Amino acid sequence: MKTIIIEDEKPAARLLQRKLQKLGVSVETMLHSVAESLEWFSSNEHPDLIFLDIQLSDGLSFEIFESIDIKSAVIFTTAYDEYALKAFKLNSIDYLLKPIDEEDLETAIGKYKTRLPKNEVPNLDFDQIRKLLVNPFEKSHKQRFTVKIGQHLKVVPVSEIECFYSQDKGTYIHTSDNRDYLIESTLELLENELDPKQFFRVSRKFIVSLQASREIVLYSNSRLRVALPTYKEDEVIVSREKVGDFKQWLG
């Protein structure tokens, strides 16, 4: 079984090589970039199996397959989340989520050896995988929050939120009808849950909505103040180190 590793992080590639050697799998070569891979494939017989990372130092590894018709079987090695990994399940022998577990690696090798008829490999649709790697993160953005009011629950759509703010070790939503709701989260977690096209963390205390950021005012020390429609409890100041990114976010 002729096997290669395409992985931009050399220590990770060497570690995977050692784990494969324990399973009796010899790695012929390790490649670390799109350019290096293209050069290698142009002058070498294609392997039976490729361990493939998605993000390489000079681009996505899909670029290799767009330039060369590669018939090798592929096992993805990736740090993408579980939702996106559905793409790999449908389009490859298997996927291995980093850091790679030795038992999972052994299982993946077993799948390659037992499930594929000789000379048959999956038909990889890299355009489909590319789309599934991008779109899941958009789909996973929070669209609403459930808040508790006494014994009742209220659903607050993100379209009604002017800002999120922290106060007295709590995190709050402020809505366009001038209401505040305590939520069980932190601004750090919210940064990963919210659509970055619609929300921006302007400081340690505030995340603001693009829709609600209707007036931006020059402030002292090269900073900016965001005037929100109804939130008046405190000044919403863009911290100095975020002014550049904030202006770019505004478009």
N, C-alpha and C positions, 0 to 999 in steps of 0.2 A: 504494500500500500504506500504509494508516493504521497507524502503530506508536506504542506508548507504552512507557515504562519504569516499573516499580514497584520501587523500590529505596530503602531507608531511608537509606543512606549517600550523601549528595549528591555528594561527590567521585567515588565509584564510578559513580553515575548519569551524571554529566557525561562521565567517561572513556568509558563505554560509548556515549554519544551521539556523541562524536567519532569513535569507531571505526566506528560505523554510517554516519555521514556519509561516511567514506572509501569505503564500499561502496555509496554512492548511496541509502542508506535514511534518510529524514527522520523524525525523532522529533517527534510532535505535542506531547506533554507528558510530564513526569516527575512521578510521584507517590511519596510517601515514607512513607505510613502507611496503615493499614486505614481509618481514619476519612476521610482525604483521598480515598482511592480510592473509597469508597462514595459520597461526595458527588459526585465527578466522574462516575461511571458513571450516577448518577441523572438527570443533566441533559445528558449527551453521548452521541452515537452511539458504539456500541462499536467498538473498533478491529479491524483484520484480525489484528494480531499483538501479543502482549504479551510483553515480557521481564520475567520475574517472579522476584523474590527470595522466599525462603520466610519468613525471620524479619524482620519489620518492627518499627518502634520501639514500636508499641502492640499487637503480637500477630502471629499467623501469617497470612500472606496468604490462606490457605484460607478465612478468615472472610469475605473479600470474596465468594467464590464461593458460600458458604453463604447469603448474603443476597441476591445478585443472580444471575439466570440469564445467565451470560456465555457467549457462543458463540465468542469469539475463540480463535484458535490461540495456544498458549503455548510459549515457549522458557524453560526454567528457568535462572536464574543462581544458583548455589549453592556453598556451601563444604562440603557434606556429602560423606562418603567414597564410594568407588567402589561398595561394596555397596548403599548406600541409593540410589545413582543408577540402579540397575536399575528402580526405580519410575518415574523420569522417562522412561527410554527407552520404557517400555510405555505411558505415559500422556501423552506430549507430542510435539511435533515433534522436540525435541532438548533436551539440557541443556548448560550451559556451566559448567565448574568454575572457580571464582575462584582466582587472577587470570585473567581471560579472555584467551585467546590469539586473536590476530587471524585466524589461519588457521581455527581452530575456529569463530569467529564467522561467517566467510565460508561455511564448510561448512553451518552451521546455517541461514543465510539461503537457501542453495541448496536445502536439503531442503524448506524452506517453499514455495519457488517452484515446485519440480518434482514433489514427491511428493503434494501434495494437489490433488484435483480442485477446481474452483471451488466456493466456498460450502460446502466440507466440511471439518470440523475434527475432531480426535480427541475421543472421549467421555471426558472426564477424570473419573476416579473419585478424588476427593480424600480420601475416607475410606480407600481402599486406600493411597494415597500416604502419608497421615498415619501409618498403622500401620507401613508399611515404613520410615518415617523413624525411628520409635521402636524397633521390635523388633530391627533389625539390630545395634544397639549392645549389646543384651542378649545376642544370639546370639554376638557376637564376643568375649565375655568368656572368659578362659582357664578351662578346665575341668580341666586337668592340666598337669604339668610333667615333662619328661624329664630325668633327672639321670644323670651318669656315675659309676659305681662301679668303679674299675679298668678292666677291659676290658668291663664289662657296662653296660647301660642299664636304668634303673629308672623306671617311670612312677609319679608321685606325684599322686593326685587332689587338687584344692583342698580337698575336704572333710576331708582328713587333715592340713591345714596349720594350725598354731597362729599362726605369725607369719613374716614376712620381716624380715631385719635385715641391716644393713651392718656390716662389720668388716674392718679392714686392707685397705681398698679393694676388698673383695669383697662379693657379695650372697649371702645364705644363706636357705634354707628350713629352718624347724624344724617337725618333724611331731609328731603326737600320740603316736608311739611313742618320743619322746625322741631322734630322730635329726636330724642337721644335714647339709644338702647344699648345696654351692656351685653356683650357677647363673650363666649368662652373661647377666646383665641388671643393671639398676639399679632402685632404688626409684622413681625418676622414671618409668621406662618401665612398671613394674609398676602404678603408680597408674592408668594408662590401660588396662591389660589386664585388671585384676581387676574383679569385680562390686562397685560401690561400696555395694551393700546388704549385702555380706558382709565387706568388708575396708575398713579405715580407717587412714590414715597418721597415727599419733599424734605422731610427731616426725621429725626428720631421720634417725633411725636405725631406726625400727620401723614396720611395717605389721602390724596385728593382725587376727585373725579374730573376727567377731562370735560365732561358735559357741564359740570358745575363751575369750572374755572373760567368764568366769563371776563374777569377783570384782573389784570396783572399790573402791579404798581411797583415802581422802583423803590427800594428800601435802602437803609444805610449799609455801609461796608460791602457794596457791590452785590447785595442780596435782593431778593424779590419778595413781595407780599402778594398772596393770592386772596382776592376778595370773593367769598362764596355768597350765594344768594341769601341764605338764612343763618348760617353759623356765625355767631358774633361773640362767643364766649372768650375767645383768645385770638390773637393775630396768627394767621397761618403764614409762616415765613419759610421760604425756600433756603435751605442752608447753603452757604457759600460754595462748598465743594460740589453741590448738585445743580447749581444754576445752569451750567452748560448743557448737561443732559436734559434738564427740565425744558430749556428752550427748544432743544432738538425734538423732544417728545411732543411739545405743543405744535410742532410743524411750522 
